[in-house]
């Protein structure tokens, strides 16, 4: 394993044989004709996790990127790691600088990055100098450091947890393309859900790696595409995926009852027709939303938006989603006539729909 650094001449150099001078708090790595010294800058030096199975991942967040946006990460009831801006590795001005548990993860992050990471900045190395870790990386990177030994599988496929991270505005960092949109309407939502300084993450019931569209959605589209109508339709595609799953589940159940002669042919036909109704299927999915505040907010804002186009008396999340979808298809030009405040409501609805989709991904069990 090596730490890869690309110089200004576009030559990539592998630095290996990581060693640590404990007294001077200097990590040193060697290349064939060069070496690099990296300062260990945290106030507390704690190597309690030495030899433990650890991993780190780079994220971006347009909202929670200040030096004090440091959070413990819990999976079920166990703390498995920390999320923090890369600046927290080199600064001692944040509220967690002297936290012993966070210090253990900071040390592990240094070791993991310098043992097998790839610098995102180009830099010419002078072996006479010592470097800060942030000299090699963009300063908007957010790090998730995790103790794999605290997970049941003793491993982590990060894509399985992206819907949970998306709930808090975290998206995977891509080297060479760090575009990420900021929507001020989202800021209060994320701040509200991080007051406890803890992020609760859950493994998605849907494996993203099995679905190209879902992978692209969480790795690229959600953090880059600004058009609210396009975002709405992308999110509705995920609903279509769950509609198919839910219909297949119900169809198999009805068919089994028919084959076992528990229902007659007419009942079979009636139940199939009812189960294939898209509006009913969407309403059934709302059982997998586990955020009461989100449900209340979406109903209020969705109805407020739909009332711009006539009287609206439905009050179910599924009805509102379905009717907004129909409105966008059949009366798209009418939306262009709305004033700024009414368009803003639609933007808020689209943000809420993203959170609803995250709930489906995390909670759907059929």
ABEGO torsion letter per residue (X at the ends): XBBBBBBAAGBBBBBBGBBBBAAAGBBBBBBAABBBBBBBABABBBAAABGBBBBBBBBBBAABABAABBBBBBBEABBAEBBBBAAAAABAABAAAABAAAAAAAAAAAAAAAAABBBABBBBBBAABBBBAAAABBAABBBBBBBAAABAAGBBBAAAAAAAAAAAGBBBBBBGBABBBBBAAAAAAAAAAAAAGBBBBBBBABBAAABAAAAAAAAAAAAABABAAAAAAAAAAAAAAAAAAAAAAAAAAAAAAAAAGABBAAAAAAAAAAAABAAAAAAAAAAABABAAAAAAAAAAAAAAAAAAEBBABABAAAAAAAAAAAAAAAAAAAAABBAAAAAAAAAAAAAAAAAAAAAAAABAX
